[in-house]
């Protein structure tokens, strides 16, 4: 009888030990699964970050490669690189840049590049926007801009800076114009204390200007033929940085530069897996600010004994 009781007590102890083992295993398994999931999540984040960085680097590499082209090379590329649609096994050397693969994986990186003439932003009715630092200089090409007849163009900018603009129109300097536009629209003397009758005050809510921008409308001469049609507009913010928008009327600009679109691709097993697109606009080259300073200085330009006529500016 005593032996029977001892057997029951031993069986109870064994049952409790088994329960403790099951609980311990459950806790250990939960901890292990949690750590595994956390590790897998971390690996996934690292892989995703690496993939994103890799495809972005591929796209930026293609962009930088084409930004190094000359204007004539970009002009030729508009006829050749006019699409982003290339099969994974297409080795077009003109428009597709292939990067050396990494030995440890089977992923191929490449950039597909398209080049287009840029006539202004099509989403903004052909307007052209550019950031200009105070005292810096920006020029846009007006060749082909309403050549047959006189037209207008609006200069808009965000910021309180005054601006100085120069319009070069053909070979006859009497068709050229310039002016200082006062950014202060409150009616105080502002920049007029120095410029006298040449001063013009900016206005708000001009046709085509973005909301909150001030601007001025200028006249662009027309009726140019052959080499007499060379036209350009330059502006210099005199006080601080500005964002300037040039709005054409009534038609759009001629060519202002080239828009380069680069699509980075990661290819695995001849299938495009990841894509990233970047874009930049390369403007046409223009002369530095010192050229305008020379043209409009009091003494004109002296070259080999011949002095350019004083423009009176």
C-alpha positions as CSV (number, residue, x, y, z in Angstrom):
1,X,0.0,0.0,0.0
2,X,2.8,2.4,0.8
3,X,4.6,1.4,-2.4
4,X,1.5,2.3,-4.4
5,X,1.3,5.8,-2.9
6,X,5.0,6.4,-3.7
7,X,4.3,5.4,-7.4
8,X,1.5,8.0,-7.6
9,X,3.8,10.7,-6.1
10,X,6.6,9.9,-8.5
11,X,4.2,10.0,-11.5
12,X,3.0,13.5,-10.3
13,X,6.5,14.8,-10.1
14,X,7.2,13.5,-13.6
15,X,4.1,15.2,-15.0
16,X,5.2,18.5,-13.4
17,X,8.7,18.2,-14.9
18,X,7.2,17.5,-18.4
19,X,5.0,20.6,-18.0
20,X,8.0,22.7,-17.1
21,X,9.9,21.4,-20.1
22,X,7.0,22.2,-22.5
23,X,6.7,25.7,-21.1
24,X,10.4,26.2,-21.4
25,X,10.5,25.0,-24.9
26,X,7.5,27.2,-25.8
27,X,9.3,30.3,-24.4
28,X,12.5,29.4,-26.2
29,X,10.7,28.8,-29.4
30,X,8.9,32.1,-29.1
31,X,12.1,33.9,-28.5
32,X,13.8,32.2,-31.4
33,X,11.0,33.0,-33.8
34,X,11.0,36.6,-32.7
35,X,14.8,36.9,-33.1
36,X,14.6,35.2,-36.5
37,X,11.8,37.5,-37.7
38,X,13.7,40.5,-36.5
39,X,16.8,39.3,-38.3
40,X,14.9,38.6,-41.5
41,X,13.3,42.0,-41.3
42,X,16.7,43.7,-40.8
43,X,18.1,41.7,-43.8
44,X,15.1,42.7,-45.9
45,X,15.6,46.4,-45.0
46,X,19.3,46.2,-45.8
47,X,18.6,44.5,-49.1
48,X,15.9,47.0,-50.1
49,X,18.2,50.0,-49.2
50,X,21.1,48.4,-51.2
51,X,18.8,47.8,-54.2
52,X,17.4,51.4,-54.0
53,X,20.9,52.9,-53.8
54,X,22.2,50.7,-56.6
55,X,19.5,51.6,-59.1
56,X,19.7,55.3,-58.2
57,X,23.4,55.3,-58.8
58,X,22.9,53.6,-62.2
59,X,20.4,56.3,-63.2
60,X,22.5,59.2,-61.9
61,X,25.6,57.7,-63.7
62,X,23.7,57.8,-67.0
63,X,22.6,61.4,-66.4
64,X,26.1,62.6,-65.6
65,X,27.5,60.8,-68.6
66,X,25.2,62.7,-71.0
67,X,25.6,66.0,-69.1
68,X,29.3,65.9,-70.2
69,X,28.3,66.0,-73.9
70,X,28.8,69.1,-75.9
71,X,25.8,70.9,-77.4
72,X,26.3,69.4,-80.8
73,X,26.6,65.9,-79.3
74,X,23.3,66.4,-77.4
75,X,21.7,67.7,-80.6
76,X,22.7,64.5,-82.4
77,X,21.5,62.4,-79.5
78,X,18.0,63.8,-79.9
79,X,17.7,61.8,-83.1
80,X,19.3,58.6,-81.7
81,X,18.2,58.4,-78.1
82,X,14.6,59.2,-78.4
83,X,13.1,56.4,-76.3
84,X,13.5,54.6,-73.0
85,X,12.1,51.3,-74.3
86,X,15.0,48.8,-74.7
87,X,14.9,45.1,-74.1
88,X,17.1,43.7,-71.3
89,X,19.4,42.1,-73.9
90,X,19.7,45.2,-76.1
91,X,23.3,46.4,-76.1
92,X,22.7,49.8,-77.8
93,X,26.0,51.6,-77.2
94,X,24.7,55.1,-77.9
95,X,21.8,55.3,-75.4
96,X,22.3,52.4,-73.0
97,X,25.1,52.4,-70.5
98,X,26.1,49.0,-69.0
99,X,27.9,48.8,-65.7
100,X,30.4,46.0,-64.7
101,X,28.5,43.4,-62.7
102,X,29.3,42.4,-59.1
103,X,31.0,39.0,-58.9
104,X,28.9,37.9,-55.9
105,X,25.5,38.2,-57.6
106,X,23.8,37.8,-61.0
107,X,22.2,41.3,-61.1
108,X,23.1,43.6,-64.0
109,X,22.8,47.3,-63.7
110,X,22.4,49.7,-66.6
111,X,21.1,53.2,-67.5
112,X,18.8,53.9,-70.5
113,X,19.0,57.6,-71.5
114,X,16.7,59.7,-73.7
115,X,17.5,63.2,-74.9
116,X,14.9,65.7,-76.0
117,X,15.0,69.3,-77.2
118,X,13.8,71.6,-74.4
119,X,11.5,74.4,-75.3
120,X,10.2,75.2,-71.8
121,X,8.1,73.2,-69.4
122,X,5.2,71.6,-71.3
123,X,3.3,71.3,-68.0
124,X,3.5,75.1,-67.5
125,X,2.4,76.2,-71.0
126,X,6.0,76.5,-72.1
127,X,7.3,78.7,-69.3
128,X,10.9,78.3,-68.2
129,X,11.9,78.4,-64.5
130,X,15.4,78.7,-63.1
131,X,17.0,79.5,-59.7
132,X,19.5,82.4,-59.8
133,X,21.8,83.4,-56.9
134,X,22.1,87.1,-56.1
135,X,24.7,88.8,-58.3
136,X,24.8,85.8,-60.6
137,X,23.7,85.7,-64.2
138,X,21.3,83.7,-66.4
139,X,20.5,83.9,-70.1
140,X,17.8,82.3,-72.2
141,X,17.9,82.0,-76.0
142,X,15.2,83.9,-77.9
143,X,16.2,82.9,-81.4
144,X,13.0,81.9,-83.2
145,X,10.8,83.6,-80.6
146,X,8.0,85.2,-82.6
147,X,10.5,86.4,-85.2
148,X,7.8,87.6,-87.7
149,X,6.3,90.3,-85.5
150,X,6.8,92.2,-82.3
151,X,5.7,90.3,-79.2
152,X,5.9,90.4,-75.4
153,X,7.5,88.3,-72.7
154,X,6.9,88.3,-69.0
155,X,9.7,88.0,-66.4
156,X,8.3,86.7,-63.1
157,X,10.3,86.1,-59.9
158,X,9.9,85.0,-56.3
159,X,11.8,87.0,-53.7
160,X,12.3,90.7,-52.8
161,X,15.4,91.3,-55.0
162,X,15.6,94.0,-57.6
163,X,16.7,92.7,-61.0
164,X,18.7,94.0,-64.0
165,X,17.7,92.7,-67.4
166,X,19.3,92.9,-70.8
167,X,17.5,92.1,-74.1
168,X,19.9,91.7,-77.1
169,X,17.8,91.7,-80.3
170,X,19.6,91.5,-83.6
171,X,22.6,93.5,-84.8
172,X,21.0,96.9,-84.5
173,X,21.6,98.1,-80.9
174,X,18.7,100.4,-81.2
175,X,16.5,97.3,-80.8
176,X,18.2,96.3,-77.6
177,X,16.8,97.2,-74.2
178,X,17.8,97.0,-70.6
179,X,16.4,98.1,-67.3
180,X,16.4,97.8,-63.5
181,X,13.2,96.5,-62.1
182,X,12.5,97.3,-58.5
183,X,11.3,94.3,-56.4
184,X,9.7,96.6,-53.8
185,X,6.1,97.0,-54.8
186,X,5.0,99.0,-51.8
187,X,5.6,102.4,-53.4
188,X,8.6,103.4,-51.4
189,X,11.6,104.9,-53.4
190,X,13.6,101.7,-53.1
191,X,15.9,101.1,-56.1
192,X,14.6,104.3,-57.8
193,X,17.0,106.5,-55.8
194,X,19.8,105.5,-58.1
195,X,18.2,104.6,-61.5
196,X,16.0,107.6,-62.0
197,X,13.7,107.4,-65.1
198,X,15.1,104.0,-66.0
199,X,13.5,102.4,-63.0
200,X,10.5,100.2,-63.3
201,X,8.4,98.7,-60.5
202,X,7.4,95.1,-60.5
203,X,3.7,94.1,-60.4
204,X,1.7,91.3,-58.9
205,X,-0.7,89.0,-60.8
206,X,0.7,89.4,-64.3
207,X,-0.6,87.0,-66.9
208,X,1.2,83.7,-66.6
209,X,3.1,84.4,-63.4
210,X,2.9,81.8,-60.7
211,X,0.8,82.8,-57.6
212,X,2.8,85.0,-55.3
213,X,5.4,86.0,-57.9
214,X,6.0,89.6,-59.0
215,X,6.9,90.4,-62.6
216,X,7.3,92.7,-65.5
217,X,6.3,92.5,-69.2
218,X,8.9,93.5,-71.8
219,X,8.6,93.9,-75.6
220,X,10.6,91.7,-77.9
221,X,11.2,93.1,-81.4
222,X,10.4,90.9,-84.4
223,X,11.0,90.9,-88.2
224,X,14.5,89.4,-88.2
225,X,16.0,87.5,-91.1
226,X,19.2,85.4,-91.5
227,X,21.9,86.4,-89.0
228,X,20.0,89.5,-87.8
229,X,17.6,87.3,-85.8
230,X,20.0,86.6,-82.9
231,X,18.1,87.4,-79.7
232,X,18.6,86.6,-76.0
233,X,17.5,87.8,-72.6
234,X,19.7,88.0,-69.5
235,X,18.8,88.9,-65.9
236,X,20.8,89.5,-62.8
237,X,19.2,89.6,-59.3
238,X,20.9,92.5,-57.6
239,X,20.1,91.9,-53.9
240,X,19.4,88.2,-53.1
241,X,18.6,84.8,-54.6
242,X,15.5,84.4,-56.8
243,X,13.4,81.8,-58.6
244,X,12.7,83.3,-62.0
245,X,10.1,82.2,-64.5
246,X,10.0,83.4,-68.1
247,X,6.5,83.3,-69.7
248,X,6.2,83.4,-73.5
249,X,3.4,85.3,-75.3
250,X,1.7,84.3,-77.5
251,X,3.8,81.4,-78.7
252,X,6.5,79.3,-77.1
253,X,10.2,79.7,-77.0
254,X,12.7,78.3,-79.5
255,X,15.1,75.7,-78.2
256,X,16.4,76.6,-74.7
257,X,18.5,73.5,-74.1
258,X,18.2,69.7,-73.8
259,X,16.2,67.6,-71.4
260,X,18.0,64.4,-70.4
261,X,16.0,61.5,-68.8
262,X,18.0,58.6,-67.4
263,X,16.3,55.4,-66.2
264,X,18.4,53.1,-64.0
265,X,17.5,49.5,-64.2
266,X,18.5,46.3,-62.3
267,X,18.1,43.2,-64.4
268,X,18.0,39.6,-63.1
269,X,17.6,36.6,-65.4
270,X,16.9,38.9,-68.3
271,X,14.0,40.6,-66.5
272,X,14.0,44.2,-65.3
273,X,13.3,44.0,-61.6
274,X,13.9,47.5,-60.3
275,X,13.6,50.9,-62.0
276,X,14.5,54.5,-60.9
277,X,14.2,57.6,-63.2
278,X,16.0,60.9,-62.9
279,X,15.9,64.0,-65.1
280,X,17.9,67.1,-65.7
281,X,17.8,70.0,-68.2
282,X,21.0,71.3,-69.8
283,X,20.7,74.9,-70.9
284,X,22.5,76.3,-74.0
285,X,25.8,77.9,-73.2
286,X,25.9,81.6,-72.7
287,X,28.5,84.3,-72.1
288,X,29.4,85.3,-68.6
289,X,28.2,88.4,-66.8
290,X,31.4,90.3,-67.6
291,X,30.3,90.4,-71.3
292,X,27.2,92.4,-70.5
293,X,29.2,94.6,-68.2
294,X,31.6,95.4,-71.0
295,X,28.8,96.2,-73.4
296,X,27.1,98.6,-71.1
297,X,30.1,100.3,-69.5
298,X,30.5,104.0,-70.1
299,X,33.5,103.7,-72.3
300,X,32.2,100.8,-74.5
301,X,34.6,98.2,-75.7
302,X,38.0,99.1,-77.1
303,X,39.6,96.5,-79.4
304,X,42.6,97.2,-81.7
305,X,42.0,100.9,-81.8
306,X,38.2,100.7,-82.6
307,X,35.8,101.8,-79.9
308,X,32.3,100.5,-79.9
309,X,29.7,103.3,-80.0
310,X,28.5,104.4,-76.6
311,X,25.0,102.9,-76.1
312,X,24.1,105.6,-73.6
313,X,23.2,103.0,-70.9
